[in-house]
């Protein structure tokens, strides 16, 4: 049964931030998922450890509402992220609906976030890999807007580039909104968080 048709609350147990592992990718648009789970780990007092079985960095402990939670940063590079996610879900016997994936989205303007219960990859290679390895699209995701590239910039250099200072200001103000949305989803379910946060916009 898909989450959209279930009467049960969809509450994440594994939160995955997408990115690329090398230092040269730090703070790029494509690594905003990594940044976000780093912030969650700091907020909840969790420590990262590399786990070779999972091909990733994992942090585990309790969220603010004392729920058992796992955070994951795949170290496989973006287009093989699904290998890491599947290894964790298999090991902890998690359903796909227990997974919340955080990643960048060019179709959302900077300062916007969008949470969904399911959906297509939308051209995002990390999401394509996760959908393939989990065997379907029915898992929650939270997209953070990074804006479209201008006509002088191609897509690859845009997503692998860093935010302009004024963009970074808005992104930094967006992060607390993402934390609030995630903590709401942990307490009251993904759909409640969707209803409260999908329409909000952060500006300078």
Secondary structure as UniProt FT lines:
FT   HELIX           3..5
FT   STRAND          14..17
FT   HELIX           23..25
FT   TURN            26..27
FT   HELIX           29..31
FT   HELIX           32..44
FT   STRAND          49..51
FT   TURN            52..55
FT   STRAND          56..62
FT   TURN            64..65
FT   STRAND          68..74
FT   HELIX           78..80
FT   HELIX           81..92
FT   HELIX           96..98
FT   STRAND          99..105
FT   TURN            106..107
FT   TURN            110..111
FT   STRAND          112..116
FT   TURN            122..123
FT   HELIX           125..134
FT   STRAND          140..145
FT   TURN            151..152
FT   HELIX           155..159
FT   HELIX           165..188
FT   HELIX           190..197
FT   TURN            198..199
//
